Amino acid sequence: MTKELSVIIPAYNEEALLPETVASVVEYLTGKDYRFEVIIVNDGSTDRTKEKTLDLLARHAQAKLIQFETNRGKGQAVKAGIAQARHALCLFMDADNATSIREWDKFEPYFSRGFKVVVASRKLPDSRIVHPQPALRRVLGSFYRVACQQLFRLGISDFNCGFKAYETSLAKKIYAGVQLQGWAFDTEVFCLLQKEHVPVAEVPVSWEHRDKPSHLAPIRAGFETLGSLWRLKKIYG
């Protein structure tokens, strides 16, 4: 049976690292004889991400562009990419290649075993952190993880690792119900999966923080995230 995968890459001001990431995806999936597409969602970037993406489209027939004129947030970018995915499985990954496409080798067996959702985790015993995040972001991330576990009882070790895969038909259904726009959307997705009684397989991965200009003001993001979690608690209990 032909193997198929739609790879969705949300990108906001990722001109420096996006070309390397797309090239690695194309090389890897071509080598594995996949039928695939790479959907780049430019989330209102103010740098040269759009120009870099147009160059990638000229060099890689599998690459496609979804263009947002203003920044809508990672949740909306991923949602738009999934809505246009054409292949049986879909994966979204970070534009900075923090989790390499080569980690897909670990995902394939879970889909073969019948799982419809397989996600990466940086928090399992066999996970490997090559280069950690700055201390403040690690602290905020730990607080967020504990808060989600206590509020929603989802049984997930890592909510925000940007490497998650789905059966595309299920992903389209789930993401159509996602209301959050920012990076707390991952938790809403897990809430929706729990509501539908869909089991989730977590896979330990190798992950690397990539040094680049940050688009995130940690303290402000922390307060915005608390607001998002409060909203989710009211919706999903």
N, C-alpha and C positions, 0 to 999 in steps of 0.2 A: 504494500500500500504506500502511495506517495506521501511523504512527510511534508507538512505544511505549517508555516508559522508567520504570523504578522507581528513585527516588532515595532512598538510604539515608543518614540523618544520625545518626551516633553522637553522643550528647550527655552530657557530665558537667559539671554546674554551669555551664550555658550560658544562664541565664535572661536575661542582658542582650542577647546577640547572636542567639540562636536565632530569635525572631520575625522579625527583619529578613531573615535568611537564608531562612527558609521562604517569606516573602512574595515574595522575589525569584525563587525557584524556580517558584512558582505563576504569577507574572506572565510569566516568560520562556517556560515550556513551554505555557501557554495561548496566548500570542501565536504560537507556532510550530505550533499545532494538533496537539499531541501528546496521545495517551491516556497518562495518567501517574498515579503515586501517589508520595507522599512519606512514607517510613517513618522515623519518629523513634524511635531506641532510647535511652531514658533509662537511662543506665548507673549507677543507684544514686545519683543526684544528691542532695546535701544542701541545696541552695538551692531556689528556686521553679521549677526547670525543669519538673517534672511539671505544676504548675498552669498555667504558660505554654503547655505543650503541649496540655493539655486545652482551653484557650482557642483555640489554633490549630485543633484538631479541629472546634470549633464554627463556625469561620469559613471553613474550607477543607475541602470534601468529599473532596478527594484525600488529606488527611493522615491518618496512622494512627500509633498509639503501641504500641511494645513496651516494657514496664516491667520493669527489673531492680530488685529491692528492695535489693541490695547491689552495690557496684562490682565488676565482673568484668574490666574492661580493654577497651580499644578493639577488640582482635582478636575477642573474644567478641561485642561489640556489632555489629560489621560482619557477623560470621558469622550472627547471629540475624536481622539484616535481610535478608541475601541468601536465607536459608532461606524467608522469607515473600514474597519478591519474585514478582510475578505477570506482569510484562511481559517482552518478548523481550530487552530490554537492561536492564542495571542499572548504576548509578553510585553510589559512595559519595563523600561530600564532607564537609568539616569544618563543624561547626556555627557556627564564627566567620566563615565565608564568605571564608577566606583566599584561596582560588581561586574566583572567581565562577562561577556556573552559566553565564554567557555564554561561558566558555571551551569549552562544549560545541560551539559552532560549529566549532571546530577538530577535534573528535573525529568528527563525523558522516562526513566523507569516508573515514576509515580503515575504519569498519565497512562502508561501501559498497564498499570495495575488497577486503573479505573478511577483515580482521583480526577476531579474536574477543576480543582484549584490547588496550585503549588506555589509557595512563597518562600523567599529567602529569609534567613535569620542570621543576625550577627551575635545572637545570645545563646546559642546552643553549645554544648561541650566541644564539638568538633569545628565550630566556627573559628575563623582566623582573621584577626584585625592586623593588616599589614602596616597601616599608618592611621593612628586614632584621630578622632576629631579634637579640636581645642577643648580645654577643660570645661568651659562654661556650657558649651553645646552638649557635652557628655552629661553634665549635671541636669540640664533642662530635659534632655532626652530620657534620662532615668526617671525623673519626676513624671514625665508624660506617660511612660510605660506603666509605672506603678498605678497612676491615676486611672488609666484605661482598664487595667486588670481589675481594680477594685470597683469601678463604676459599672462595668459591663460584663464581667465574668466570661471573657471570650476565650480564655485558655491559649492566648497567643503570646509568644516570647518577644517578638519584635514587630511592632506595628508599622514602622515607617521605612524599613529597608526598601529601596527603590528598585526592586527586581521581583515582579510578581507575574504569574502566568495563569491562564484560564482556558477552559473550553470557550471558544468565542461566542457561541450561542448563549451560554450562561452569562458571560461577561456583559453582553449587550443588554440582557434582561436586568441584571443587577445594577449596572452603572446608569441605566435609564432612571433609576430611583434615587441616585445620589444627589443630595441637595447642597452639600458643602463645596466650596470652591477652592479653599486653601489646602495646606498639607495635612490637615486632620481628616481629609476625605478617606484615607486608608481605614481609619477606625469605623467610619460609617459603612464602608464596604463590608468589613467583618461583621458589623451588626446586621446588615441585610443578609449576609450568608448564613449567620446563625438563625435568623428568622425563617429562612428557607430550609433549614436543617441540612446545609451543604457542608460536608467535612472538608477541612483544610489540612494539607500536608505542609509541614515546615521543613526546610532543608538548610543545613549549615553551609555557609559559603565563605569564601575569602573576600574581604572587603577592604577598600583602601580610601581614606579621605584624600581628596585631590585638592591641593592648595590653589586657590583662585580668589579673586575679589568676591566677598560675600554679598549676597543680595538680601540677607536676612538680618534684621535688628533683633538680637535674641530676646531682650526684655520685652519689647513690644510684641514680638511673636508669641512670647509666653502668655501674655494677657489675652491676645487674640485667640490662642488655643484654648485657654480656660473658658472663654465665651463659647467656643465651638463645642467643647465637651458638655457644657451646661445645656446647650441646645440639643445635642444628641441624647442626653439623659432624658430630656422632656419628651423626645420623640420615641425612643426605644426602651425607656425605663431602666 
